[in-house]
Amino acid sequence: MAPVCDNTDNTPYYSPPSQNTSIKEKVKDTDKNQIQIYPNPTTGELHITMEHAPLWEDAVIEIYSVVGQKLLSQNSPFEGGRGMSEITIDVSHLANGMYFLKIENQVVKFVKQ
């Protein structure tokens, strides 16, 4: 996002994203302790490892194209419990390219080869 200067001393600051911000603009560095995906790049299966699985029980897992088209949406199969949980999503049907995996407010880039 470009700096905005609308104060009297022309000091740049970043305005917060609007509600209409696209999925591409929402990509941010993910807390490595909460969500991990591998292999990346992948050829067919994408493994998602989540820490603190009970927090993700009611989450929705979504995959988006680089132009923001939702390609997959499913309820999280993470179960209650402690520690790490892992799920696998088959992405072999996707064309080769870059995609975004979104779980709640976490967005992670991955590449399908």
matplotlib code that plots the C-alpha trace (Angstrom):
import matplotlib.pyplot as plt

x = [0.0, 1.4, 2.1, -0.5, 0.4, -2.5, -1.1, 0.4, 4.1, 3.8, 5.0, 3.9, 1.7, -0.1, -3.9, -5.6, -7.1, -10.7, -13.4, -13.3, -9.6, -8.9, -7.5, -4.2, -3.8, -4.6, -1.6, 0.7, 3.4, 1.8, 2.7, 4.9, 3.7, 0.1, -0.2, 2.3, 1.9, 4.0, 5.3, 5.4, 5.5, 3.2, 2.2, -1.0, -1.4, -1.1, -0.5, -1.7, -0.4, -2.1, -1.0, -3.7, -6.2, -9.3, -9.1, -9.6, -12.6, -15.2, -12.9, -13.5, -10.6, -10.6, -8.3, -8.2, -6.6, -4.3, -7.2, -9.3, -11.6, -12.6, -11.8, -12.4, -14.3, -14.7, -15.3, -12.2, -11.8, -9.5, -10.7, -10.5, -7.5, -4.1, -1.0, -0.6, -3.1, -2.6, -5.0, -4.4, -6.1, -6.0, -5.1, -4.1, -7.1, -5.8, -3.8, -0.1, 0.3, 0.2, -2.7, -3.7, -4.9, -7.1, -8.1, -9.9, -7.6, -4.5, -3.5, -0.6, 0.7, 1.4, 2.5, 1.0, 3.4]
y = [0.0, 3.4, 6.0, 8.7, 12.3, 14.3, 15.8, 19.2, 18.1, 15.7, 12.7, 9.6, 7.0, 4.0, 4.0, 0.9, -1.4, -0.9, -3.6, -4.0, -4.9, -7.9, -11.2, -10.3, -7.2, -9.0, -11.4, -10.9, -12.8, -15.6, -16.5, -19.5, -21.1, -21.2, -22.4, -24.2, -25.7, -28.2, -29.2, -25.8, -25.9, -29.0, -31.3, -32.7, -32.8, -29.8, -30.6, -28.0, -28.1, -26.0, -25.3, -24.9, -26.9, -26.1, -22.5, -23.7, -26.1, -23.8, -22.3, -22.3, -23.3, -21.4, -21.5, -18.5, -17.8, -14.9, -12.9, -13.5, -16.2, -18.6, -22.1, -24.2, -23.7, -26.4, -26.5, -27.1, -30.8, -29.8, -31.5, -30.4, -31.3, -29.9, -29.3, -29.7, -31.1, -31.8, -32.1, -32.8, -31.1, -32.5, -29.7, -31.9, -30.7, -27.1, -25.8, -25.0, -21.6, -19.5, -19.7, -18.4, -20.6, -18.7, -20.0, -17.3, -14.3, -16.3, -16.2, -18.2, -18.3, -21.7, -22.9, -25.8, -27.4]
z = [0.0, -0.9, 1.7, 2.2, 3.1, 4.3, 7.5, 7.9, 8.1, 5.1, 7.2, 5.3, 7.1, 5.9, 5.9, 7.0, 4.3, 3.5, 3.8, 0.0, 0.0, -2.3, -1.1, -2.7, -0.6, 2.6, 2.3, 5.2, 7.0, 8.9, 12.4, 11.8, 15.1, 14.1, 10.5, 8.3, 4.8, 3.0, 0.5, -1.1, -4.1, -4.2, -7.0, -5.6, -1.8, 0.5, 4.2, 6.7, 10.2, 12.8, 16.4, 19.0, 16.9, 19.2, 18.0, 14.4, 14.9, 13.4, 10.8, 7.0, 4.7, 1.4, -1.6, -4.0, -7.3, -7.8, -9.2, -6.1, -7.4, -4.6, -5.9, -2.7, 0.5, 3.2, 6.9, 9.0, 9.9, 12.8, 16.0, 19.6, 21.5, 22.4, 20.4, 16.7, 14.2, 10.5, 7.6, 3.9, 1.0, -2.5, -4.9, -7.9, -9.8, -9.8, -12.7, -12.1, -10.6, -7.4, -5.0, -1.6, 1.3, 3.8, 7.2, 9.2, 9.1, 8.1, 4.5, 3.1, -0.5, -2.1, -5.6, -7.5, -10.0]

ax = plt.figure().add_subplot(projection="3d")
ax.plot(x, y, z, "-o")
ax.set_aspect("equal")
plt.show()
